[in-house]
């Protein structure tokens, strides 16, 4: 598992959490839970509110800041039903891994939501990464049932890693 992190914008997350280790552990657990058939890499962009707003407008036609966006590199047949074989165009020879996709996380929203929900920046960061990783693995929350499944899986990941709400 490789998580490539790029950070832009003036706002910085605090040193705790170490976003690299949080992203590595959360993504590894999501891939384990979903039965990923190969070693994967994910690109994680820690961006500004204006940058994520631009992405949201461009790709979803929603002109608003959001907390996280996911961009899968290939379609799943259903949640955690991996294509067989994995698409060759998703293979990165430089890392010898398949690139599952890209995630954009808005740093301003991480800070605001951690404060609003009364939990740590680490917990909010981990939650958003788990949420987006599940999207990359084919999960969605368009229906109440889908949302319930995703929410349960997100909590399982955070519990497994000992990341609590406090």
C-alpha positions, 0 to 999 in steps of 0.5 A: 500500500502506498499513499502519495500525499500532496498538500496545497493551500495556506491552511495547515493541519496540526502536526498531530496527526501524522497524516501519512501514517493515518492515511496508510493505516486507514487505507490498508484496513479498508483494502483488507476489509474489502478484499483488495486483490492486489497491492494498491496505491492512492493519491491523497490531495490535502487541499484548500476550500477553494480548490475542492470547491472548484473540483466539486463544481467541475466534476459534480456541478455543485458550486460549494465547498465539500469535505472530501471527493473521491475519484476512482481509477476504475469502476467496481461491479458492485461494492467490493466486487473487484474487476477480474482482471484489474484494468491494465491502465490502472497499473503504475509500473513505477510503483508496481501497484494498481492505482485505486484512485485519488482523494481530495480532502479539504483541510479547512473542513477537517478543522471545522468538522473536528471542532463541530463534532467535538473530536480530534483532527486525527479522528476527522482526518481518518473518518474522511479518508475511510469514507473516500476509500470506501467510495474508491472501493465501490461503496456509495450512500445514495440510499438509506441502506447504502448509507447504513452499510458505509457508516458501519464500515467506516466505524469498523475501520476506526474502531479497529485502528483505535481511533475514537470520537474523543 
